[in-house]
Amino acid sequence: QVQLVESGGGLVQAGGSLRLSCAASGRAFNRYIMAWFRQTPGKEREFVAAISWSGVSTDYANSVKGRFTISRDNAKNTVYLQMNNLKPEDTAVYYCAGSSHIVKLATIITSYDYWGQGTQVTVSS
C-alpha cells in the first residue's frame, strides 16, 4: 500500500511560480511511474505530467509544456512539479498519482493505482 501526500499549493499571481511536492510512503517507490493531474469544478480530471521510475523519461500536456517540470528524488520518496509562468487557467486542484503496474508513461486516469488528496493552486490575474 502506498500513500501520497501533496503539498506546496497556494495563491500566486499570474506569471509567478510554485513548486508542488508529493511525498510517498510505502515500499518500492523507485519502481513506480508517477504523474500529476489537475481538476477544476465541473470538469474531468486531466493529465499534467508524468515521469518514469528512473526520472529519465517525462511527458507533459501540451498546455503546460515549457512552463512545468516534473522531477523526482527516489532517495526522498518524493516527486515534484515546478510550475513557472503560471496562468489563471492553471487554477485547479492538483493531484499526485502513482502506478506500480504500467511500464510506459500514461496520461489516462485508470492507469494509476494510488492518488493523493490534492492541493489547491489558485492563479490570480
Secondary structure, 3 states (H helix, E strand, C coil): CCEEEEECCEEEECCCCEEEEEEEECCCHHHCEEEEEEECCCCCCEEEEEECCCCCCEEECCCCCCCEEEEEEHHHCEEEEEECCCCHHHCEEEEEEEECCCCCCCCCHHHCCEECCCEEEEEEC
